[in-house]
């Protein structure tokens, strides 16, 4: 868990073929900042893993009566 960063968004990623490195610009909420304040920082790495898919673009299934259901 120490390497997992929540509420971060990759806003730009570029592979530098000359050095074999990824240059990644990330946006995150400012620490102790007001709601909606963000900061960006750049990091350089050897590997970039994209981890988006079904869990980042989910939607509720279309089940009849789901919105009216009040149970647990």
C-alpha positions in Angstrom: 0.0 0.0 0.0 2.9 2.4 0.5 3.3 2.9 -3.2 -0.3 3.2 -4.1 -1.4 6.8 -4.6 -5.1 7.6 -4.6 -6.6 10.8 -6.0 -3.7 11.2 -8.4 -4.1 11.7 -12.2 -1.5 11.3 -14.9 -1.9 14.3 -17.2 1.0 13.6 -19.5 3.4 10.8 -20.2 6.3 10.9 -22.8 8.8 8.2 -23.6 12.3 9.5 -24.3 13.8 7.0 -26.7 17.3 8.5 -26.3 17.4 7.7 -22.6 14.9 4.9 -22.5 13.0 6.7 -19.7 9.4 7.7 -19.2 8.7 11.3 -18.2 5.3 11.4 -16.4 3.5 14.5 -15.2 1.0 13.8 -12.4 -1.7 16.0 -10.8 -2.7 15.6 -7.1 -4.7 17.6 -4.5 -2.5 20.0 -2.6 -1.7 19.0 0.9 -3.5 21.2 3.3 -4.9 23.1 0.3 -8.4 24.3 -0.3 -10.9 21.9 -2.0 -10.2 21.9 -5.7 -6.6 23.1 -5.4 -4.1 20.9 -7.2 -0.4 20.7 -7.9 1.5 19.0 -10.6 4.9 17.3 -10.5 7.0 15.4 -12.9 8.8 12.0 -12.3 11.1 10.0 -14.5 11.0 6.2 -14.5 12.1 3.1 -16.4 8.7 1.5 -16.5 5.1 2.9 -16.9 2.2 0.7 -16.1 -1.3 1.8 -17.1 -4.0 0.5 -14.8 -7.2 1.8 -16.2 -10.2 -0.1 -17.5 -13.4 -1.5 -16.1 -12.7 -0.2 -12.6 -12.0 3.4 -13.7 -15.0 3.6 -16.1 -17.6 1.6 -14.3 -21.4 2.1 -14.4 -24.3 0.6 -12.6 -25.9 -2.4 -14.4 -29.4 -1.8 -15.7 -31.5 -3.8 -13.3 -35.2 -3.2 -13.2 -36.3 -1.7 -9.9 -32.8 -1.0 -8.7 -33.3 2.7 -8.1 -36.5 2.1 -6.0 -34.9 -0.7 -3.9 -34.5 0.5 -0.2 -33.1 -2.7 1.3 -29.6 -3.7 2.3 
